[in-house]
Amino acid sequence: MPNRGCRVVMLVLLAALMAACAGAPSSSPSPSASSSPSATVTSHSPAPTAPATAGVVPPFAHVYTIVLENASFATMVGNSKAPYLNGLIAKYGLSASYFGVSHPSQPNYLALFSGSTQGITDDSPHDLANTNLADQLEAHGKTWRVVEQDYPGGCFTGSSKNGQGEGIGSPGTYVRKHNPAISFADIRTNPVRCANITNLVAFDPSAANYQLIVPNECNDMHSCPIATADAFLATFVPRITSNAAFTDSVLFITTDEGEGTAGGGGRVATVVLSPLAKPGFTSSVQHDHYALLRTIEDSWGLGCLGQSCSAGNMAEFFK
């Protein structure tokens, strides 16, 4: 057995060893904001797909979107030269804080159809390889049409074509910059899918679940007065609202861009028509083209594209 002196030495050595271990730094330092795995994931994660402002949207039978041109909110709402449009506002719904997302026209059409301006800042022809609303719709068993007044058909890729209005409204010009579908290669190079781009002669309210409808450059107000667009709407809109296909469906009438840079493309008027909507309702919630796309996506459970993923939908309009 060790003697007393040895035991004392051993106790002293043991105490010194314990003190050294207690003062040594840990081999795994405490996580900080910069080194924490959870912090890293958060900083690089994509935009949320279900923002707090997203509400419940009815499962529409059909969705129709009519896009007009280059008129600000103040130009349209309350204008005596647009009695039909203002009658629709009084009867149905108005988004009073709705904005285009860019200038000039083409980026706004791309936003409505793909959730992104695709980096486009002009009205020139572009060939894009990105995912779009038509891809979403087909993946979920939904059908679609892009209805362009005076479009010559045959997957026409020219920048413009003069027309006679197809018996609705005034003669005018079809322009590619107002046809977002033709810019996407998976549509333009596929004759079957490209056949979903039609003109107004072929319009049938029951032809597809989703239909984007674009008047020619006169009837959309681009080159003609607001009264011309109002007369076009007075002739065309009843073809939708008086049809049995409109039951459990919705029609949005919007403008691609307004004046100024508020919201990116200026404040515009967007009218929401639906038997499922609150009559005479005006919303002050801020929306834009991404919110309109998100509303369609949420109605049919399509997921989301680009900037629509971080946009709230327009659920407040519906009962």
C-alpha positions in Angstrom: 0.0 0.0 0.0 1.4 3.5 -0.9 2.6 5.5 2.1 1.1 8.7 3.2 3.6 10.9 1.2 2.8 9.1 -2.0 -0.9 9.5 -1.4 -0.5 13.2 -0.9 1.5 13.6 -4.2 -1.2 11.6 -6.1 -4.0 13.8 -4.7 -2.1 16.9 -5.7 -1.5 15.6 -9.3 -5.2 14.6 -9.6 -6.4 18.0 -8.5 -4.1 19.7 -11.0 -5.3 17.5 -13.8 -9.0 18.2 -13.0 -8.4 21.9 -12.9 -6.7 21.8 -16.3 -9.6 19.9 -17.9 -12.2 22.3 -16.4 -10.4 25.3 -17.9 -9.8 23.8 -21.4 -12.0 25.0 -24.3 -14.6 22.7 -25.7 -13.7 20.9 -28.9 -17.2 21.8 -30.3 -17.7 25.6 -29.9 -21.2 27.0 -29.2 -23.0 27.7 -32.5 -23.2 31.4 -33.5 -25.5 33.1 -36.1 -22.8 32.7 -38.7 -21.9 29.1 -38.0 -25.3 27.5 -37.0 -26.6 25.0 -39.6 -30.1 26.3 -39.1 -29.0 29.9 -39.7 -27.3 28.8 -42.9 -30.4 27.0 -44.2 -32.5 30.0 -43.5 -30.3 32.5 -45.3 -30.3 30.4 -48.5 -33.8 28.9 -48.4 -36.2 29.9 -51.2 -39.1 32.3 -50.8 -42.0 30.7 -48.8 -44.7 29.2 -50.9 -47.6 30.0 -48.6 -47.3 33.6 -47.4 -49.5 34.8 -44.5 -51.6 36.8 -47.0 -52.6 33.8 -49.0 -56.2 32.8 -48.3 -58.6 30.1 -49.6 -59.5 30.5 -53.3 -62.5 28.6 -54.7 -61.9 25.7 -57.1 -62.9 27.5 -60.3 -64.4 25.6 -63.3 -62.9 28.2 -65.7 -60.6 31.2 -65.4 -60.6 34.0 -68.0 -58.1 36.9 -68.0 -58.6 39.8 -70.4 -55.5 42.1 -70.6 -55.9 45.7 -71.8 -53.1 48.2 -72.4 -51.4 51.2 -70.9 -54.1 52.8 -68.8 -53.7 53.9 -65.3 -56.3 53.4 -62.5 -57.4 57.0 -62.7 -57.8 56.8 -66.4 -60.3 54.0 -66.2 -62.2 54.1 -62.9 -65.0 56.7 -63.0 -64.3 57.7 -66.6 -67.6 58.6 -68.3 -66.1 57.2 -71.6 -66.0 53.8 -70.1 -69.6 53.2 -68.9 -69.6 49.5 -69.4 -66.3 48.9 -67.5 -67.5 51.0 -64.6 -70.8 49.2 -64.6 -68.9 46.0 -64.1 -66.9 47.6 -61.3 -70.1 48.5 -59.5 -71.7 45.1 -59.9 -68.7 42.9 -59.3 -65.3 43.7 -57.7 -62.4 46.1 -58.0 -58.9 45.7 -56.8 -58.1 49.3 -56.0 -54.5 48.8 -55.1 -53.2 46.7 -58.0 -50.0 47.4 -59.9 -48.2 46.3 -63.0 -44.8 44.9 -62.3 -42.6 46.5 -65.0 -42.3 48.6 -68.1 -42.8 48.3 -71.0 -45.6 45.8 -72.0 -43.9 42.5 -72.6 -42.5 41.9 -69.1 -46.0 42.2 -67.6 -47.5 39.6 -69.9 -44.6 37.3 -69.1 -45.2 37.9 -65.4 -48.9 36.9 -65.7 -47.9 33.7 -67.6 -44.7 32.6 -65.9 -44.4 34.3 -62.5 -41.4 36.3 -63.8 -40.4 39.0 -66.2 -37.6 36.5 -67.2 -35.2 39.4 -67.1 -36.9 41.0 -70.2 -36.9 44.8 -70.2 -38.1 45.4 -73.8 -40.7 44.5 -76.4 -38.4 42.6 -78.7 -38.9 38.9 -79.6 -37.3 36.5 -77.1 -37.0 32.7 -77.0 -37.3 31.4 -73.5 -36.8 27.9 -72.0 -38.4 28.5 -68.7 -41.4 26.9 -67.0 -44.8 28.6 -67.5 -48.4 28.4 -66.6 -49.3 26.2 -69.5 -46.7 23.6 -68.1 -48.3 23.8 -64.7 -51.8 23.4 -66.1 -51.0 20.4 -68.2 -49.1 18.7 -65.4 -52.3 18.9 -63.3 -54.7 17.8 -66.0 -56.0 21.3 -66.9 -56.5 22.7 -70.4 -55.5 26.2 -71.6 -55.9 28.7 -74.5 -54.2 32.0 -75.3 -56.7 33.9 -77.4 -55.1 36.7 -79.4 -57.4 38.9 -81.6 -56.2 38.9 -85.2 -53.6 36.3 -84.6 -52.9 34.6 -87.9 -52.4 31.1 -86.5 -49.9 28.4 -87.5 -47.5 29.1 -84.7 -46.8 32.6 -86.2 -43.7 34.0 -84.8 -43.6 37.4 -86.6 -43.6 40.5 -84.5 -47.0 41.8 -85.8 -49.9 41.3 -88.2 -52.7 43.7 -89.2 -56.2 42.4 -88.9 -59.9 43.3 -89.2 -60.9 42.6 -85.6 -62.6 39.3 -86.5 -66.0 40.9 -86.2 -65.5 42.1 -82.6 -64.7 45.8 -82.1 -62.3 47.7 -84.3 -59.7 46.5 -86.8 -56.2 46.5 -85.3 -52.9 44.8 -85.1 -51.8 41.5 -83.4 -48.4 41.9 -81.8 -46.1 39.2 -80.5 -45.1 41.2 -77.4 -48.7 40.8 -76.1 -48.6 37.0 -76.6 -46.5 35.5 -73.8 -47.0 31.9 -74.8 -45.2 32.2 -78.2 -42.0 33.2 -76.3 -41.6 29.8 -74.7 -39.8 27.2 -76.7 -41.7 24.3 -75.3 -44.9 25.8 -76.8 -43.5 27.5 -79.9 -41.7 24.4 -81.2 -44.5 22.0 -80.4 -47.3 22.1 -83.0 -49.9 20.4 -80.7 -49.3 22.8 -77.8 -48.9 25.8 -80.2 -52.4 25.1 -81.5 -53.7 26.3 -78.1 -52.9 29.8 -79.3 -55.9 30.9 -81.3 -57.8 34.0 -82.4 -61.2 35.3 -81.4 -63.0 33.5 -84.2 -62.3 30.3 -82.4 -63.2 31.5 -78.9 -65.5 29.2 -76.9 -66.0 29.9 -73.1 -66.0 26.2 -72.4 -63.0 25.3 -74.6 -60.4 25.3 -71.8 -60.0 25.6 -68.0 -57.8 28.7 -68.4 -58.0 31.3 -71.2 -55.8 34.4 -71.5 -57.6 36.8 -73.9 -55.8 39.7 -75.5 -57.6 42.2 -77.9 -55.7 43.7 -80.8 -53.8 46.9 -80.4 -56.8 49.1 -81.0 -59.4 47.3 -78.9 -56.9 47.1 -76.0 -56.4 50.9 -75.8 -52.8 50.8 -77.0 -53.5 52.7 -80.2 -57.2 53.8 -79.7 -59.2 55.6 -77.0 -60.6 54.1 -73.9 -64.1 54.3 -75.4 -63.0 51.8 -78.1 -61.8 49.3 -75.5 -65.1 49.8 -73.5 -67.1 49.1 -76.6 -65.0 45.9 -77.2 -65.7 44.8 -73.6 -69.4 45.5 -74.0 -69.5 43.2 -77.0 -67.2 40.5 -75.8 -67.6 40.1 -72.0 -71.3 38.9 -72.3 -70.0 36.0 -74.4 -68.4 34.8 -71.2 -70.8 36.0 -68.4 -74.0 34.8 -70.1 -72.5 31.4 -70.9 -73.2 28.3 -68.7 -69.4 27.9 -68.4 -69.2 31.0 -66.3 -71.0 29.2 -63.4 -68.4 28.6 -60.7 -65.8 30.5 -62.8 -64.0 33.9 -62.7 -63.1 36.6 -65.2 -60.3 39.0 -64.4 -60.0 42.2 -66.5 -56.7 44.0 -66.0 -54.2 46.3 -67.6 -50.6 45.4 -68.3 -49.1 48.7 -67.0 -50.0 52.2 -65.9 -48.1 55.4 -65.5 -45.1 55.8 -63.2 -43.1 53.2 -61.4 -45.2 52.5 -58.3 -45.1 48.7 -57.8 -42.8 48.5 -60.8 -45.4 49.2 -63.5 -47.8 51.8 -62.1 -51.2 51.5 -60.5 -53.9 49.9 -62.8 -57.5 48.9 -62.3 -58.3 45.1 -62.1 -61.9 44.0 -62.1 -63.0 40.6 -60.7 -66.1 39.1 -62.1 -67.5 35.9 -60.7 -70.8 34.3 -59.4 -68.6 33.3 -56.5 -67.4 36.8 -55.7 -68.8 39.4 -53.2 -70.9 41.8 -55.3 -69.8 45.4 -55.5 -66.7 44.6 -53.4 -63.6 46.9 -53.4 -60.3 45.6 -52.0 -57.6 47.9 -50.8 -55.1 45.0 -50.4 -52.0 45.6 -52.5 -51.8 43.1 -55.5 -50.0 42.8 -58.8 -49.8 40.4 -61.7 -48.0 37.9 -59.5 -50.9 37.9 -57.1 -53.3 37.2 -60.0 -51.2 34.3 -61.1 -51.0 33.0 -57.6 -54.8 33.1 -57.3 -55.1 30.8 -60.3 -52.4 28.5 -59.0 -54.0 28.3 -55.6 -57.5 27.6 -57.0 -56.2 24.5 -58.8 -53.4 23.5 -56.6 -50.7 24.0 -59.2 -47.9 25.0 -56.9 -46.2 28.3 -57.8 -43.9 29.9 -60.2 -41.2 32.5 -59.5 -42.5 35.7 -57.9 -46.0 34.2 -57.5 -44.5 32.1 -54.7 -44.1 35.1 -52.4 -47.3 36.9 -53.6 -50.5 36.8 -51.7 -53.6 35.7 -53.6 -56.8 37.6 -54.1 -59.0 35.4 -51.9 -60.7 38.3 -50.2 -62.9 38.8 -53.3 -64.7 35.5 -52.9 -67.5 34.5 -50.6 
